[in-house]
Amino acid sequence: MMSQMLQPTSYTASLAKSLTIDEMRALHRQALTEAEAKKTELKLVLASRYRELVGSSDEVLDMQRDAKKTRRTYLKYSWAGGGID
């Protein structure tokens, strides 16, 4: 399969006929630059979302700890006849 050549689309065929080699190289460099910029942008977005997720996870763990502490306090006072009901 790798030995088969890809068939050019009408767009790529028309580009090949209308652009000089230097223009094609410039277009290629521009495409690579834009792709690299998008890659960097995606990395930044993913890093931001990851930090948000970690922050949310920390908040959930804090809430779990608080709930356990509240439950222990409630049980302590309810068994001691503290009248919490």
VENQUIMO-V799695 format. One record per backbone hydrogen bond with DSSP energy under -1.0 kcal/mol. NH is the residue of the N-H (numbers start at 0). CO is the residue of the C=O. Records with the same first field share a line. If there is no record, write none. Layout:
NH=CO + CO
This chain:
3=0
12=8
13=9
14=10
15=11
16=12
17=13
18=14
23=19
24=20
25=21
26=22
27=23
28=24
29=25
30=26
31=27
32=28
33=29
34=30
35=31
36=32
37=33
38=34
39=35
40=36
41=37
42=38
43=39
44=40
45=41
46=42
47=43
48=44
49=45
50=46
51=47
52=48
53=49
54=50
55=51
56=52
57=53
58=54
59=55
60=56
61=57
62=58
63=59
64=60
65=61
66=62
67=63
68=64
69=65
70=66
71=67
72=68
73=69
74=70
75=71
76=72
77=73
78=74
79=75
81=76
